[in-house]
Each structure stands twice: as structure tokens, then as C-alpha cells.
Amino acid sequence: MTNYRFSEGALKGVGVGSSLNYRSARTIGYLATSAGLSRPDAPIKGATSWDTGLWISYGRTIKLATARPIRWRVQLNVRNVLDDRDLEPISGLDDGTGRGEVIRWRVPEPQTFVLSNTLEF
């Protein structure tokens, strides 16, 4: 995750940032022995995945003559910037032939835009 906020010049008050989360192939199950017991030495692995995000913000202090200053900020967040729609395996079982089979999948969060507006006083 990174964030940068401009403190002077024409872009004073503007902030930009991004996030990148990497998940390595995780264990989603185990192969079975002939007796049907799980073999901890034979994991079934899912795929690696990446989650991406971007945001841009603008903030400033509003000074009113008769009251305390108000800090105002507006921010646009974009989740799943790359619009990754691939299903993610989350659970697997031995299919009886010594191979792992995915039995449950997860749908990733769709590309989402979130606009927030904040006043602090």
C-alpha cells in the first residue's frame, strides 16, 4: 500500500494511492489414503491471487470567521482495479483417483467505485 499527498503547488491537497495484495497458492484440501484419511504430506493447492486498489482524494481546511476550522475531504476508491473475474478455489477433495478436485469456488469482488465525503469539526 502506498499513499502520497501533495502539500504545495497546484496540486496542494490532492492525494493518490494504491494497494496490491498478493496471496500465494494456499492449501484448500488434502489427498486421501486408501483408508480415506487425509494425508498431511499431500496438500491440494489453490491458485495464487492478486487484489488491486487505487484511490484519489482531495482535502482542505475550511476556515469560518465565527467557528472552528472544518477539515473537508472527498475520496474516490476503486477496488479490483484490474477487474479480475476469475473464480478462486477455496476447498478441494481427493476424487478417489489420487488427484485433487476443487469442490467450492469463490466469486471475487467485482470492480467497485466508492465515493466518500468527510467533514471533521
N, C-alpha and C positions, 0 to 999 in steps of 0.2 A: 504494500500500500504506500502511496506517496501523495503528497499534497503540497501545493505551492500557492502562496498568496502574495500578490503584488502590493508593495507598501508605498510606492511612489510612482510618479509619471502618469501617463494617460490611462493606464490600467489599474491605478490605485483602487484597492477594494475588491478586485477580481481574484478569485481563487480557482485553481484547476487541480484535479487529482484523478488517480486511477488505482485500481486494485487488480491483483492477479493471484488466484489461489490454485495451487496445484495439489492434486491428490494422486498418489501413486496407486498402482493396482492393489486393491485390498482383497483380503480373503473373504469370500462370500459363502464358503462351504468346504466340505472335505470329502475326498473319495472314501469309499467304504471297503471293509474287509469282506471276505466271503461269508462271514457270520453276520454281516450287516452293521458292524461297529465302525465308527468314524476313525480314519487314520490321520492323526495329527501331523504326520510327516508328508502328507499328500494334499495340500490345500488346493481348492478351486479358486482361481483368481478372477476378479472382475477387471474392467478396463481402467486405465488412467483417465483423469478428467481435469479440466481447467474451468475455473469460474472467473469471469472478467467483469469489470465495472469501470465506469467513468463518471465524473461529476464536474460541474462548473457552478461557481457561486459568485454572488456579489453582495457586499455588505458595507454599511457605513453607519456612522453615528449621526443621529438627527438631534440637533440642539434646539430646544424650545426656550423662549425667554422666561417663562414662569415655572417651568418644571425641570425635573431631572432629564439628562440626555437619554435618548432611546436608541438602543442598538438594533438595527434592522438588517436582516439577511434573507436572501432568496437563493435557493439552490435547486438545480436540476440534476437528478441522479439517473443513470442508465445502467440497469442490471442486465447481465447476459449480453454484453455489447456485440459479441460475435454471432449472436442468435443461434447458438448451438442447440439443436433439437434431437440429438441422438439419445436414445433410451440408455439408461445406466443400469447395468445388472447389480442387484442388491442381495440376491440369495441364489444358491446353487445346490444341487444334489448329485450324487453318483447315479447315473442312469441304469446301473446294473451291468454295464459292459466295461467298467473301469475308466469311464470318461465322465467329466463333469458336465452337467446340463444346467443352464440358467432357468430358474423357475419363477423368479419375480424380477420385475423391472421397475425403474422409477422414471417418470417423465420429468425432465429438467424444467426449472422455472423459465417461462417464456421471456423474451426480451421485454423489459418493463421500464417505463419512464415515470419517475416520481418527482413532482414539483412541490417544494416546501417553502413556506414563508414564515419567518420568525421575528417577533418583536420582544426585546428584553428591556424591561424598565424597572 
